[in-house]
């Protein structure tokens, strides 16, 4: 039995699918039944459970929500890279920052930050694009549903191969290289960490703990997991939290073409609040 997957029945899968959708907005199609079984089987064994029904009971009884978060960690793909979709960072540098030069203040939300590559890339872009970053008030909120990836993001420690495609001078400016036992490991420098606050947020919440209007929201490669009605609710919520002239960036594999929203399209995957 050790190492073997626990089978999930179609009925059990439907219950999990409904629970995951209701709590996180993530929509699993029928083809994901095998994936759920293979990714959660080890967790069932760790808990000494022999069926998915027992695990479901445990999940729904856990008022802390910690086990649900752990389950989502196991079934979701947290793929991310530094400077992923570079056109977004070019647009930030060339189009958005020049407009903000007057008040020297910027508020950004990386709303599905995973292990932190996105918010640190935003921070690097700000630091390298502003003539005197110390004179600016830059704050980046970086959030995710997963406490596991947030802990990794907040630590700011990465294997050297994660920055393989980043220019060496950029790496030198923004990372400390490990020596001795930490050879092959990099740590984000304090001038980047100081800009970022990491916290757990669920994009399905009716309201977000954001007080001041935002200049920019990054929500990339997350909405592909959501049904269209969920996407529409989320995009319209984002609109409320942006200031006039604020921008929303979505992933290159996503589109708001079939979603009713008040944004103006500036470029593929880049949207602006103009009213």
Number of C-alpha atoms within 10 A of each C-alpha: 6 6 8 10 16 20 16 20 14 11 10 15 21 16 15 21 19 14 17 17 18 12 13 18 21 22 18 20 10 11 8 14 19 13 12 20 19 18 17 20 21 18 16 18 17 8 10 11 16 13 16 21 17 12 19 16 10 15 19 12 11 11 10 9 11 12 16 21 16 16 17 16 17 17 15 13 10 16 9 16 17 19 21 15 12 11 14 21 18 14 13 18 17 12 11 17 18 13 11 12 13 8 9 16 14 18 19 24 25 24 25 25 27 26 27 28 21 23 31 25 19 24 23 20 17 21 20 14 16 16 11 10 14 10 10 16 12 18 17 25 19 27 25 22 22 26 20 14 19 22 16 14 25 17 14 20 19 20 15 15 11 14 18 11 11 13 9 10 8 13 18 12 13 21 20 15 19 15 10 6 7 11 11 13 17 23 17 20 16 12 15 20 18 12 19 22 14 20 17 16 17 17 22 18 12 9 10 13 7 10 7 10 16 25 23 25 23 23 20 23 16 18 23 15 17 17 14 15 11 18 20 18 15 20 20 15 18 21 22 12 20 22 18 15 16 21 26 26 18 21 19 14 11 14 14 18 8 9 15 14 15 14 19 15 15 11 12 15 18 20 22 22 19 12 9
